Amino acid sequence: EEDLMEVKVPKAYIMDYVFTQKEDIVGKYSDIQGRIPAGSLLYKSMLYDFKSIPDGSAALLKENQIVYVTEIDLATLGSIQAGNRVDIYVNMTKDKEVITDRLFSHVRVLAIKDHKGLSIKDEESNGIPYFIELAIDRDDVSLLSKAEALGKIRLFMTPVQNNTRLEAIVEKESDIYSLLNKNIMEENKAEENKVEEKKEEKIEEKKEEKKVEKVEPKEETKVEENKVEESPINVENPIESPSQEG
């Protein structure tokens, strides 16, 4: 409210798409890319209610966090709502044995949207959840992505909702974390080996190129020497051609 300033302007400037009442402005949001110059009028196309802001979830992120999107259905969602905190469990199979354990706890739910990308609370939404947006640390994206690739994730309400100090905690003592982390390390090692193999191949190629460069000049020199040896034949003792008798 303290950022607003009332000014008098000619009536001709006041169109239907310009805000004229302070009450209509306070509490609204501009999008992340929006830029409102100081002293300008506030147009209705500039401001949004939070539920309809295009990148509203990004505005709720804390430092080093990212919006992680995953599909969800009504049965899996249960009573979870935007603003809740959830624990993420992962179900995987290893050596024909099913392993289920908690991978994350206290993960904030930023939004629940339908297949059109509208909040299920939006008046234009069909109210059927299609995907959920979660706030997790950037460093943990590969871990959760790997969990989805190798297994199935399930969301459950965090028992203690009011502990806001905790945020997207990775359960590093869990069996699932150990299994996923081992898989990620093995993949990283395999990738490093591929890089090293490519480096060695390039080194060998350069060595072969140098060998060719060294051999070619020797062949040329040898040819030149042969030419020099062949050129002076019969110079000192020329063969006399038979004279013609008259």
N, C-alpha and C positions, 0 to 999 in steps of 0.2 A: 504493500500500500504506500509506503514511504517513497517508492520509486516513481510514483505517478505525480503528474503536475497538471493542474487545470489551467487551461488558456481559453481566451475568447477568439473565435475565428468567424469569418463571414459565413452566413447561413448557407451560401452556395457550396461551401466545402463539405457540409454535413450531408452525407448520403446514407442510404439505408445500410450500407456495408461498413459503416464506421461506428465504433463504440462511443457512446456519449455518457454512459453512466459508470461510475467507478465500481459499483456493485457487480456489474457484468464482466469486469476485468479481473478483479482480485480472485486468486485461486486457480486461474487458468494457466495453461502451459503453452510455450512455443516449442516447435520441434527442434531436434538437436542441431540441425543445419540452419535453423532460422536466425536471422540477424535483423534486429529492430533498431534503427538509428535513433540516437537521442533526439528528443524534440519532435519526433514524427507522430502522426495520428496513429491510433491502433485500429487496424482493420480486422474484421471478423474472420478473414481467411488466415490471419497470422496466429490466432490463438485457438487452443483446443481444450476440451475437458480431458482429464487424464485418461479416461477409458478409450478415447478416440484418437489420442495422439499417435502418429505413425510409428515412432520409435520410443514409445513410453517405457518399455522394459529397460532399455539402455540407460534411461535417466535414473533408474533405481539401483544401478550397479555401484559397488564400492570399489576401492582401488584394486587394480590387478584382476578384476573379475570380468567374466564374459557371459553372454546369454547363451545357454546350452539348450537346444531345442530337441525334443524327442516326441515321438508319437505316443498317444495314449487314448484309451477308449473309456466309455462311461463306467464299465464294470471295474476297470483297474483304478479309475480316478476315485471312486467311492465318495467320501465326504470332503476330500481335499479341495481347498479354495485358494485363489490368488491371495498372497500375503501369509499363508501358512508356511511352516517349516516341515520338511519331510526327511525321512531316512531312505537311502537307496540301497536295496538288497539286490544281489546278483545270483542268478541260478545258472550253474555251469555243469558240464559233464567232463570228468577226467578219468580215463581208464575204466569206462563204463560205470563210474561212481558219480552220483549226483551230489554236487556241493552247492549249498546255499548259505550265504553269509552277508553281513552288512559291509558295504564298501564306503558309503558316505553317510554322515549324519548332519542334522541342522542345515539342510539345504533350503534356501528361500525359494518359494514359488513366486515368480514374477507375474506370470499371466497364464491363463488357460484359454485357448482359442479354437474356433471351429475351422473347417477346411478352407474357408475364405480368408482366414487370418484375422477375423473379428473376435473380440472378447466374447465369451459365451454369455456375458452379462449385457452385451450390447443389444439394443432394441431390434436391430436388423439381423442379429444372429439367429440361427436355428436352435441354438442352445445345446448342440451336440458336440462334446469335446473331441478334437482331432489331434492336437498336439499341446504340449506343456512347455513353458519356458522357465528354466532354472538358472540360478546364479551360482556359478562355480569359479574357482581360480583358473586363470589361463594355463598355469602349469599342470593342471589336472585334466585338461581336455582329452589328451591322448589316452589316459587311464580309463575314463568313462566311455570313450569311443571304442576302446578295445573290449570293454565289458559288454557293450551292445553287439559288437561284431562276433564275439565268441560265446555269448550266452544271452540271457534274458533278464532285463531289469524290472524290478517292482518297486513302487513307491508306497511308503507307509507314513502316517502322521508321526512326527517326532513327539514322544511323550510329554516333554517339557517345552511348551511353545514360547514362553516368555523370557527365555534365556537368550537375549540378543547379543551377548558377547561372543557366542559361538557361531561360526559361519562356515558352512561347507567343509566339515572336518573329514579328512581321509582316515579311515580305520586301518592303520598300517599293521596292526596286530592280527588282522583277520586272515583266514585261509584264502579267501578270494583275492585279497590284495597280493599275497605272496605268489599266488598262481599267475595273476595278470602281470605283475611286475617281472616275474621270471620270463614270461612270454615276450614282453616288450624288450627286455635286455637281450634275449636271444635274437630277436629281429634286428635290433640295433647293431649287434655284433655281426650278423650276417651281412647287413648293409655296409658296415665298415670293411669287411673282407672283400666285398665286391669293389669298393672304391680302391682298396689296395691292389687288387688284381688288375684293375684298369690302369693304375699308375705304373705297375710293373710291365704291362703290355706296351705302354707308351715308351718306357725306357728301353725295352728290347727293340722296338721299332726304330728308335733313334740310333741305337747301336748298329743295326743293320744298314741304316742310311749312311752312317760314317764309314762302314766297311766298303760299301759301294763307291763312295767318294775317293777312298784311298786306292782302290784297285784300278779305276778308270784311268788316272794319269799315267800309271805304269804301262798300261797297254799302249797308250798313245806314244810314250817315249820309245818303246821298243820298235814301233812301226817306223818312227823317224830315224832310229839308228840303222835299221835295215835299208832304208832309202839311201842313207849316206854311204853305206858299204857298197851298194849296187851301182851307184852313179859313176865312179871313176873307172869302170871296166874298159880295158883296151885303150886307155888314154895314152900311156907311155909307149905301147907297142901296137900301133894301129894296124889293122890287117890291110895289106895292099890289095887293091882291086886289080884283077888281071887287065893288062893293057890291051888295047885293041890293035891288031896288026893291019897295016895299010895294004 
